[in-house]
Amino acid sequence: MKTVKYAIAALTLSAFSFAASAADLISNADAQNLNKVGVVSAQGASTLEGLEAELAAKADAAGAKAYSITSAMSHNKVSGTAVIYN
């Protein structure tokens, strides 16, 4: 029983630490004072929320601290791009 409690506690803490390192979605106005480091794109999402999640994951993988979605299109599936910042 103690092992289960420790496992749940470890999973909870790791979820919080992962969320703390995630790139933040910011507005274009907020991006004016940040350093642009690249662009990420995603395609094939079924919803706008799915597209946002894919772009956030790619921004995280690139080591970005923030990202701003610059385009989103839908033709049966959703695709889009985001500028990433440090």
SULVEN-V160815 format. One record per pair of residues at least 12 apart in sequence whose ideal C-beta (glycine too) atoms are under 7 Angstrom apart, sorted by sequence separation. I is the first residue (numbers start at 1). J is the second residue. D is the distance in Angstrom with one decimal. If there is no record, write none. Layout:
i->I j->J d->D
i->I j->J d->D
//
This chain:
i->42 j->54 d->3.7
i->55 j->67 d->6.3
i->70 j->82 d->6.1
i->42 j->55 d->5.3
i->69 j->82 d->4.7
i->70 j->83 d->5.7
i->55 j->69 d->6.3
i->68 j->82 d->6.1
i->40 j->55 d->5.9
i->67 j->82 d->4.5
i->68 j->83 d->5.1
i->42 j->58 d->6.3
i->67 j->83 d->6.7
i->52 j->69 d->6.9
i->67 j->84 d->4.8
i->40 j->58 d->4.0
i->67 j->85 d->6.8
i->40 j->59 d->5.8
i->66 j->85 d->4.5
i->64 j->84 d->3.7
i->65 j->85 d->6.3
i->51 j->72 d->6.1
i->64 j->85 d->6.1
i->65 j->86 d->5.4
i->40 j->62 d->6.3
i->62 j->84 d->5.6
i->64 j->86 d->6.2
i->59 j->82 d->6.5
i->38 j->62 d->6.2
i->48 j->72 d->6.5
i->55 j->80 d->6.6
i->59 j->84 d->4.8
i->25 j->52 d->7.0
i->37 j->64 d->6.5
i->51 j->78 d->4.6
i->55 j->82 d->4.5
i->50 j->78 d->6.7
i->51 j->80 d->5.2
i->48 j->78 d->6.0
i->25 j->56 d->6.8
i->46 j->77 d->6.6
i->47 j->78 d->6.5
i->34 j->66 d->6.2
i->45 j->77 d->6.4
i->46 j->78 d->6.9
i->23 j->56 d->6.0
i->44 j->77 d->5.0
i->45 j->78 d->4.3
i->22 j->56 d->6.6
i->43 j->77 d->6.7
i->44 j->79 d->7.0
i->23 j->59 d->4.0
i->43 j->79 d->3.6
i->23 j->60 d->5.2
i->31 j->68 d->4.7
i->42 j->79 d->6.5
i->22 j->60 d->5.6
i->42 j->80 d->6.4
i->41 j->80 d->7.0
i->26 j->66 d->4.8
i->28 j->68 d->5.6
i->41 j->81 d->4.5
i->23 j->64 d->4.6
i->24 j->65 d->7.0
i->27 j->68 d->6.8
i->40 j->81 d->7.0
i->23 j->65 d->6.0
i->24 j->66 d->4.7
i->25 j->67 d->6.3
i->26 j->68 d->5.4
i->39 j->81 d->5.8
i->40 j->82 d->5.4
i->23 j->66 d->5.6
i->23 j->67 d->5.1
i->39 j->83 d->5.6
i->40 j->84 d->5.9
i->39 j->84 d->6.9
i->38 j->84 d->5.1
i->36 j->83 d->5.7
i->37 j->84 d->5.6
i->37 j->85 d->6.3
i->36 j->85 d->5.9
i->37 j->86 d->5.0
i->35 j->85 d->6.1
i->34 j->85 d->3.8
i->35 j->86 d->5.4
i->31 j->83 d->6.9
i->31 j->85 d->6.1
//
